[in-house]
């Protein structure tokens, strides 16, 4: 839950989630597979029928759907895309809770 009046620790959440990126994306995108430094999956937000268009870089957290142009720079933005309708604050809190760290500074 988002706590009003508290500052979200954006950088810490993004950095800490990278250490766990392979496990996180495997949980969020279970039909995918690792190919080198990337997780290749189907985009679960649309009728994506084949692997290859949706990729997450496991080193940087950057992700993109090359069929639609949707993209983001870290796992927080991926969580926002997949789960919160674009709400970055809710995604940051969700991700922090998932990896067991405080969402706030």
N, C-alpha and C positions, 0 to 999 in steps of 0.2 A: 504494500500500500504506500502511496506517495504521501510523505509527511510535509505539510505546508510549512513554509518558513525555513526549511533546511536546504542546504546546498547539496546537490547531487555530485558525487565524486566521479565525474565522467571519465577522466583520464585513468584513474585507478581501476575502475570497472573494465574499461577497454583493455588496459594492459594485463590485468589479472586474468581476464577471460582468454587472452591469447595463449597463455600457458596450458589451457584446457581445451583449446579449439578443436582438436580431433574428436574428443569425447562429446563436446557440445554439439557440433554439427552432425555427428552420427546419431545423436538423440533427436535432434530437430528434423533431420533429413535422412531417415533410416533406410531409404531405398537407394541411397547413393553409395559411392565408393571412393577410396583415396586413389588419386593418380598423381604421383610425385608430391608436390607441395600443395595440391588442390584437392578439394572434395567436390566431386562431380555428382550432381543429383538432378531429380526432376523438381520443377517449381511446384510446390504444393498449393499455391494460391491460384493456379490456373490448370487447365486441362493439358498438361505437359505430358507427352507420350514417349519421350525418349531422353536418355541421359545425354548431356553434352552442352545444353544451352545454359544451364544454371550451375555456376561454379563459385566456390568460396576458397580464397587463398588462406591456407592454414598458418602461414607465417605472418601475414599482415592483417588478416581479418577482412580484407576487401572482398566484396562479392558482387556478382552481376548475373542478370538474366540477359543473355545476348540476343534472345528472340524478341524481348520487349523493351530493352533499354533500361530496365530497373537496375539500380546499383547502389552500393553504399560503401562506406570506408571502414567499418568495423563491425564487430559482432553485436553491438548495441543497435545499430541501424538494421542489421539482419533480424534481430528479435522484433524490432518495431514493424518491419515489413511483414514478418510471418505471423505475429501474434497480437499486436496492439493497434492495428489500423493506422500505423505511422506515429503513434504517440511515443516519442523518444524517452520522455521521463519515465513512463510506465515500463517501457522496455528495459531501461537501465536498472530500475528497481527489481524487476523480474530476474534479470540476469545476475545481479548481485546476490539476490536470495538463492538462486540456483547454485552459484559457486561458493556460497557460504561466507561472503564478506559484507560489510556494511555498505549501503548504497550512498551514504552521506559523508561529507567531510567532517 
